[in-house]
Amino acid sequence: MSRVSRPPVGTVALTACRALPDTQTREYTATTFPENPYQGCEHFVRMCGAVGYVRDSEPGHSYALLDAIDDNGDILFTWDVVSAKAFRFIYRKLGLRVASTDGGSP
């Protein structure tokens, strides 16, 4: 079982982003857990860490990034999403949708 860092205090939602092969960056909608936002985020990250879908962010390649965000939409912490399979799981479970695609070649 993999151990990952807990979301920082103040985390209210999770979101994701990933670099596309054509050098664009795709950002996804944020998802919160209405009953208890922090506990929902913490449980989801712990579960993804346990099955090896996320790890603490480290320099190098990752398929995507999972971000913990606060009330203002500021990123508090980032985990690496390790594979396409892991990202598909996170996408489905969090109900993510594409929010924007930016940064294509000029």
C-alpha positions in Angstrom: 0.0 0.0 0.0 1.4 3.4 -1.0 1.3 6.3 1.4 0.7 9.7 0.1 0.5 13.1 1.8 -2.8 14.2 3.2 -4.4 17.3 1.7 -3.4 20.5 3.6 -5.9 22.0 6.0 -8.2 24.3 4.1 -8.6 22.0 1.1 -12.2 22.1 -0.1 -12.0 20.6 -3.6 -9.9 18.5 -6.0 -9.2 19.3 -9.6 -6.9 18.0 -12.3 -4.8 19.1 -15.2 -2.7 17.4 -17.8 -0.4 18.2 -20.7 -1.6 17.0 -24.0 0.8 15.6 -26.7 0.4 18.8 -28.8 1.8 20.9 -25.9 -1.5 22.2 -24.8 -2.6 22.0 -21.1 -6.0 20.8 -20.3 -7.6 21.9 -17.0 -10.6 20.2 -15.5 -13.5 21.3 -13.3 -13.2 21.2 -9.5 -15.1 18.7 -7.4 -16.1 19.0 -3.8 -17.8 16.8 -1.3 -20.8 18.8 0.1 -21.2 16.9 3.4 -17.6 17.4 4.6 -15.3 18.9 1.9 -12.0 18.2 3.6 -12.8 14.7 4.8 -14.1 13.8 1.3 -10.9 15.1 -0.4 -8.7 13.3 2.2 -10.6 10.0 1.8 -10.4 10.2 -2.0 -6.7 10.9 -2.1 -5.9 8.2 0.5 -7.9 5.7 -1.6 -6.1 6.6 -4.8 -2.8 6.4 -3.0 -3.6 3.0 -1.6 -4.2 1.5 -5.1 -1.2 3.3 -6.6 -3.1 5.8 -8.7 -1.4 8.9 -7.2 1.9 9.6 -5.5 3.3 12.8 -4.0 4.5 15.1 -6.8 8.1 14.7 -7.8 10.2 16.1 -10.6 9.8 14.1 -13.8 7.0 12.7 -15.8 3.5 12.1 -14.7 0.4 11.4 -16.8 -1.6 14.2 -15.0 -1.7 16.2 -11.8 -4.4 16.1 -9.1 -4.6 19.3 -7.1 -6.0 20.2 -3.7 -7.6 23.7 -3.8 -8.9 26.1 -1.3 -12.0 28.4 -1.2 -10.2 30.9 -3.5 -9.2 28.3 -6.1 -5.6 28.4 -5.1 -3.6 25.2 -5.4 -2.5 24.0 -1.9 -0.9 20.7 -2.9 -0.3 18.5 -5.9 -0.1 14.8 -6.5 1.1 13.0 -9.6 -1.5 10.8 -11.4 0.7 7.9 -12.6 -1.1 6.5 -15.7 -3.9 6.9 -18.2 -5.8 4.1 -16.3 -5.5 6.0 -13.1 -6.6 9.3 -14.7 -9.7 7.6 -16.2 -10.7 6.3 -12.8 -10.2 9.8 -11.2 -12.1 11.4 -14.0 -15.1 9.1 -13.6 -15.2 9.1 -9.8 -14.8 12.9 -9.4 -17.1 13.6 -12.4 -14.5 15.8 -13.9 -15.2 17.8 -17.1 -12.9 19.8 -19.3 -12.9 23.4 -18.1 -10.3 24.8 -20.5 -7.5 23.9 -22.9 -4.6 26.4 -23.2 -1.1 26.9 -24.4 -1.0 25.4 -27.8 1.8 26.1 -30.2 1.8 29.7 -31.5 
